[in-house]
Amino acid sequence: MSAFAVAERTADAAPDASARSGGLSASLFAAARTGPQRTALRDSGDRVAWCGRPPITWTYAAAAEIVGRLARGIGAWRLPAGSRVGLWFSGGAESALAHLAVEAAGHLPCPMPALWDADQLSAGIASAGLVAVLTEGRRGARRPAEDLARAAMGHFGLRYLAAFGPGIPDGVISLDAMALERGIVEPVASLGLVTFAAGDPARPVYRSAAALAAAIEAHLDTLPVTADERILTLLPAHDLRGLVTGLGAALAAGASLETVIPFDEAGFRAGLMRPVPTRLVVPSLIEAALAAMPLPWTVRALNVIHRAPARAIVSAAPESPGARRLDSLVFDEDMVLTRPGGRDLAATLAHPDRAPLPRALLDLAILDPGDGLEGPLVYRGLACATAALPRGGIPELDVEAWRDSGCRPILSDGVVTGVETA
């Protein structure tokens, strides 16, 4: 059935757990059936100046139909199931649609940082064994589709290149044209995804669909998103932190995801004032600037994202009235640890054995080096299960093994203030 054919239905249920276990695209299609008219994806800011494209606003019904059409087109490439397909986008709705379509077609999405230069792009294609890459025609002053076409000449195994937008060179498939073709396919069960540790093109990391769903569930355990909310994020979705706190969290609840990428202050302020219940997701680097700006009453929660190592995880700024604060500490591509505020995050790092964590998904401990000093933080569980990506096949993930974070708590007068490299 066409997703548009059910657009008059008004059910408000969120996707259930069985849909989430099937991957992000399965959650999208489940939400399109239960709440087709809700907004799924929206862009903020001056997209015309950035990429020559108008800002996109898609309902769940429309997004599911576009993803189904793109997945059908990708399926026509006759790639073996589980092929590794790169995603080289700056962010926004088109990035999300591309990720979901690759997953729905039965392949491994491999998001890559937009800031990679030509050498890094080539290294990432080689290390991840990519057979196809989806990208965009324009990105500010850059022309990613042209860069990709040049890079492809050095990679015999790279068989398909495709892009959204204007400025697509010969030999690159138009994703816009593919999205207009008739016929959609339902998503297959997700095989997982590949990201790059520390944004290093030589370090691709595999995460299963179940491990991604567990990371999202552990993140939402602190404060679930509701279907009437939107997530307004300043983070791109090329890594675990962006996917878990943005697209993954939104699809798990059937909520809306709005991105402000690239950051544009005027667009951000305009987007922030939209009268929609909002969870605002921001990197810790802009927290000081954000503290000087009053948040509207529509902001229900402020989620501040820190990357380990982090010198300060407890903010000195007062909390905004009416907005609950969440602090997330991200350990590379392994784990997202979310707690209700920096002080609770600090307490969890000081005494992880006492923290009310969803231990079936994520368990933490601090190793005792035996000399009275704090040892490194270790973790285990499905929410942090990853493995280095081998040349061929999909690796097995050891959920029960303790993994070293490479960081230890920073103590000041007996209080944890951050984490440093161990």
N, C-alpha and C positions, 0 to 999 in steps of 0.2 A: 504494500500500500504506500502511496506517496505520502511523505510527511506533511505536505501541505493539505492533504485531504482530511486530516484530523485537526486542522487549525481551529475549528470552532469549539472543540472540547475544552472544558475549563477545570479539569481536575488539578489539584494542587499537591499531590503526593510527590515525595522525593524518590529518586532511584533507590531500590532496596539493595541489601548487602550482596545478593547474588549477582546483580548487575555490576556492582563495583568490582567484584572478583574477576569479572570477565574483561576488565580493562577500562580505560577512560572512554573509548568509543562506545562500549556497551552501556556505560552510564549516560552518555549523551543520548543514545537512542531510547533508553528507558525513560529519561526525563521528557523526551519529545512525545512519548506516548501519554505520559501522565500530566504534563503541563506544557503543551505545545506553544502557547502564546507568551510564556514567560521569556524575557530577554536572556539569551545565553552569552553572547559575546558583543562587546562594544569597544570602539576605539575613542580615545580622547586626544585633544591636541590638533595641531595643523598637519594632518596627514598629506594634504595636497602638496604642501611645500616640501615635506620630507620624502615622499615616494611617488608623488604624482597620482595618488589614489584618494578618492573620497573616504572619509571615516565610515566604518562599517558598523551597523547594528543588526544583529541576527537574532531572531527568536530561536528557541530550541527546535521547533519544527523546521525552520529554514536551514539552520546549521546542520541538522541531521540529514536533510536532503542533499545539501552540498557535499557533505562528507561522504554520503553514500555514492554520489556521482563520481567524486574524485577517486574513491576506493575502487569503483568499477573500472575507471580508466587506468589506474595503476595495475589492477589485476590483468588488464589486457597486455601488459608488458611481459607476461609469462615468466616472471622471476620465480625461482624456487621459494617455497614458504620459508619464512624466517630470514629472508635476505635483509641485509643492512642498508638502510636508506637514510642518507644524511638530510638534515633540516638546517639550512643556513639562513636564518631570519633575524631581523632586529627585534621582532616582537609584534604583538597585536593580534587581531582576530585571524588574519591570514596565517600567521604562524601556528595558531591553535588548530585551525582547520586542516593544515598540512599534516601536523602531528597525528591528529585523530584519523585522517584518511589513510596514512601509512599503516597505522596500527590496525584499522578496520580491514585492510587488505591482507593482513596476515604476515606483515613484515616487522622488523625491529626499527623503530624510529631512533635516529641518532642525532639529537639536537647539538648544534655546534655554536660557539660564541660568535656573535656578529662582528666582534672586534678583531678576529683573526685576520692576519695579512695573508698574502699569497703563499708564502712558504709554510705558514701554519696550516692553512687550508689543505695544501698538498700533503703535509705530514698526517693530518687527521684522516684524510681519505685513505691513505695507505695503511695506517695503524688499525683503523676500524674495518678495513676491507669493504668499503662501500661500493655498491654496484649501481647506485642511483643517488642523486641529490636534488632536493627541491629548494628553491630560493626565491628571490624577488628581483625585479628588474632594476629598481632604484632604491638607494639607501642614502639619503642626503647627497653628498657629492660622489659617492661610490656607485658602481654599477656591478652588483654581485653576479648577475647572470653572465656578464661578459668575463668577469674574473674567473668564474667557474668554467666557462667554455675554454679559456686558456689553460686552466689547471688540468682539465680532462685530457688534453693532448699527451700528458705524461703518465696517464693511468689507464692501462689497457683494460682493466676489469671494470671501469666505470662506464656503464652501458647507457644510462638514461639521465638526461638533465631536463628539469622542468622548472618553470618560474611563473609567478603572478606578476601582473603589471606591465607598464610600458617599457620600451627599450630592451625587448628580448631579442637576442641575436639569432641568426640562423643556426639550426641544430638543437635549439632548446625548445622543448614542448611547452605550449601555453596552457597553464593551469586554468586560466579564465575560460578558454575554449572547452577544456575538459569538463569544467563545472556546469557548462550549458548543455552537455550531451544528455540525451534521454536515457533513463534507466538507472536504478540505484541498487546497491547490494547491502544486505545486513552485515554488520561487523562480525568477524570471526573472533574467537577467544584470543586475547592478547598474549603474545609471547614475551612481553617485557620491553625494555628499552636500553639504550646505551647512552651514557653521558661521559664527560671527560674530567678526570680528577684534577682539581685546581686549574681547570681550563687548559690543561696541557694536552696538545694533540697527540702526544706519544703515549698517553695513559687512558685509553678507553676502559670504561667500567660497565659491567652488565648488572642489571637489576631485573628480577622477574616481575610479572604483573602482580603476583600476590605480595611481593615485597614492597612494591610501590603503593598498593592499596593499604598495606599495613602501616606504612609511613604516613599516609594521609589520615588514616584512622587514629593513629597515635597523636598526630598534630591536632586533630579536631576533638580529642578526648577532653582537652581543657575547656574549650568553649565551642560547641558545635555551631556551624553556620546554618541558618534557616533558609528555606526556599524563597522567602520574601526579600532577602538581603542581596546586596551586590558586594563583591570583593573588588575594591579599587586598588590596583597594585602598580608600583613603580619598578617592579622587577621583571626582567625578561624570563622566559620559560626555557632557557637552554641548559638548566642544571636542576639539581634536586630541590634547592630552596625555592626557586621560582615555580616549579611544577607542583610541589606539595602545598605551598601557601597560596597559590593562585588557581591555575586550571584544575588541579586535582581536587582541591577543597570545594571549588564551585560546583563541579560536576557531581561530587559525592552528595551534595545537598539539593541539586537542581536549582542552584542559585545563579546569579549573573556575575560574569567576569568582565571588568572594564580595565583597560590598560592605558597607561600614560607613558608611551614609549615612541620616540625619544621624549625625555622630560622637557616640558614646556610650561613655564610658570603660569602663563595666562590660561592655557588649556587645563592645567591641573586645578587652578582655582575655580574655573567654570564647571569642570567635572565634579569637583568636591561639593559644589553648591546644589547639585541636582537633588531634588527632594525624594531620595531613596534611602532606606536604612542601609548603612554602609559599614563594612569592615575595611579599614585602611591599612594596607601593607606597605611598609617603607623600610629601606635599609638604614642601619644605625647611623650611617655617615651624615644623613640629613636631619637627624633628630633635633639638633640644636636650632636649625633654621625653622623646623616645624613647630618647635615650642614657642617661637615668637609669633606664630600665626594662630588665632583662635579657630578651633574646629567647630563646624556647625553642629547643631543638635542631632542631625541625622547620623553622625558617626557613633555607632554603638560600640565599636572596638577599634583600638589602635594596636596593630601587630608590628613590633619593631624587630627587625631581623639582624642578628649579629653573626659574623663569620669567625670561627675559631682559627687561630688564637685571637682573643679579644681582651683588651686591657680593661675595659669597663663595661659591665653588663647591668649596673644599677644606675638609673638616671637620677640626676639631681633636680630635674624639672618636675613641677607639680603635675599631677594627673589632670586631664581635662574633665570637667564635670560631665557626667553622663556617659563617658566613653570608658569601657573597661580596657585595661592595658594587658597585652600579651607580649612576652619576650620569647623569641625563638633563637636558639643557638645552633648554628649549622656546622657540622663537622664534615667538611668537604662533600663528597658524594655518598657518605655513609649514613648520616643521621641528621634529623631535624628534631631538636628537643625544645618543646614549647611548654611554657609555664605561665601562670597568671601573674605577670609582673616580674621585674628584674630581681626583686628581693626573694620571691619564691624560687626563681631560677637559681639564684645564689645559694639558697638553702638546699635545693636539690643537689647541686654540685658539691656542697659541703658534706651532706649526709644522704647519699642516694638510696641507702637502705631504708630510710624513713619516708621517702617521698611517695606520694600516692600516684604512682605511674601505672599505666596499663601493661603490667609485667608479662602478660601473655604475648605482647607485641614487642616490648622494649624493656630490657633490664640493664641497670647501670651499677657500677661498683668502682671503688678506688683501690688500686693495688697498694699494699703496704710494703714498702721497700725494706722495712725492718730496722730503720735507723731513726725513727721518729719524724721523718719528713713525709710530706704528701707525695704519693706515687701518682702514676698516670691514671686517667679515667679510662675505663674499659666498658664495653657494652656488648650485648648479644640480643638476639631475637629477630623475628622476621622483618621488623621495621628497619633494621640496619644491615640486612643481608645483601652483600654485593660480592662480586668477584671480578678480577681482571679479565678482560675479554680476550679469549684465545683467537688464533688465526681463523679457525673454522669451528662450527658448532656452537652450542650454548653450554656454558659451564654449570656444574652443580653448585648449589649454594648451601653452606653449612650454617644452619640457623642457631645451633646450640653452642658453637664455638665463641669464646670471648675474643673480641677484637680490640686492639689497642688504638685509642684515639690519637695518640701522639701528643696529647696535651695533658696538663695537670692544672689544678686550681691555683689561683693566685690568692694567697692569704695576706690580709692586712688587719692587725689587731684581732686575729681570730675569725675574721669575716671574709668570705670569698667575694672578691671584687671582679674577677674575670678568670680567664684561662690563658696559659702560656704554653709554648712548645716545651715538651718534656725533655 
